[in-house]
Amino acid sequence: MRLIGTPLHLPLYRVQRFFGDGPLLPASYTFSVVTACNARCRTCRSYDRAVGQLGVDEYDRIARSIRQRGFWLTLTGGEPLVRRDLADLVDALVRGIRPRLVTLPTNGSFPDRVKDVVGRLAARWPSVHFVANVSLDEIGPRHDELRGLPGSFDLAIETLRALRTIGARNLTIGINTVVSRFNAARFPEVCDGLLALEPESYVVEIAQDRMELGMAGAGLAPSHAEWSRARAHLRDRLRSRRTTALARLIATLRDDYYRRVEHELGGRKGGRACLAATASAFVAPDGEVLACGVRGESLGRLAEADYDFPTVWHGERARSVRRRIADDRCSCSLANQAYLDLAADPFAVLRLIMRSTGIGITSS
């Protein structure tokens, strides 16, 4: 089906979720390729986790087993650029999954390596759109302190400059900010300073107590009041940047996520059906397939299935986790999942299109 691998097929996952399983493999794959990192961020202790690491050949076997086109591929860590074989690893995954969008986050501490890897990938896969997001949570020395890496802010700025020299049409260069209890009070100043760097994309997420980051129970999130102020400031600042219909739609989609976070922090649970383990999968560095990186529920280990992804995806353990997610009405503020859940709801998408064009009423 030509429909597979496009946003138009995402509503089919809502049907598959109802039945607990079905023929569709994930639309979105997140591969955490390493736990190691050269930073010591206050919102992450991934570097403390002793987890094995798959090689390029194993990633190739996994990708070859996925005989259904995906839509979105995200590489994460740790710091992905710690891996010297990252470009070959991504090559293997793109060949098999054939995504339309690949997101690569980085702390920006390896400017030359980032330019080399992203430049090679963008040139090798012209039909794939790559998004390189440089993580910046503060300004200047405050960022270095939050990251536990002296000089990291200046290196990130150098990384942004290096990425801009690539000049690929299929590359978007963005800045990603995680709002936590450590920087929420200063978010307006941080936001203004980072927007002054003129990123092509500016994405804000909320800090979470995620298993994958080794931060379960850490209490990283800002307060409801802090996030509400951050959201209001962000909406005001980004309004002037919505210059095209597509930019307005993307901004409206992101604000839907920001509103969802505000509701979560205010104690309003539920809402849109979570499609974790149905439309999305998280693969740990050692090949364990998880429903998501927040709760860390295992669907199975790829090594025990001869690196055949569909065997794990359609196994009894995976079906059991899906039933739990559906029965518990699982809800959290994981950004990638929130965007995917929204895109799979055609009525919600229609409402957002109306809001972005000024037809609908702006939601609070």
Secondary structure, DSSP 4 states (H G I P E B T S, - for coil): -TTTTSGGGTTHHHHHHHHT--SPPPSEEEEE-----S---TT--GGG-------HHHHHHHHHH--S--SEEEEESS-GGG-TTHHHHHHHHHHHH--SEEEEEE-S--HHHHHHHHHHHHHH-TTSEEEEEEE--SSTHHHHHHHT-TTHHHHHHHHHHHHHTT--TTEEEEEEEEE-TTTGGGHHHHHHHHHTT--SEEEEEE----GGGT-TT---SPPHHHHHHHHHHHHHHHHTT--SHHHHHHHHHHHHHHHHHHHHHTT----SPP-BTTTEEEE-TTSEEES-TTT--EEEEGGGGTT-HHHHHTSHHHHHHHHHHHHHT-----HHHHHHHHHT-HHHHHHHHHHHTTSSPPP-
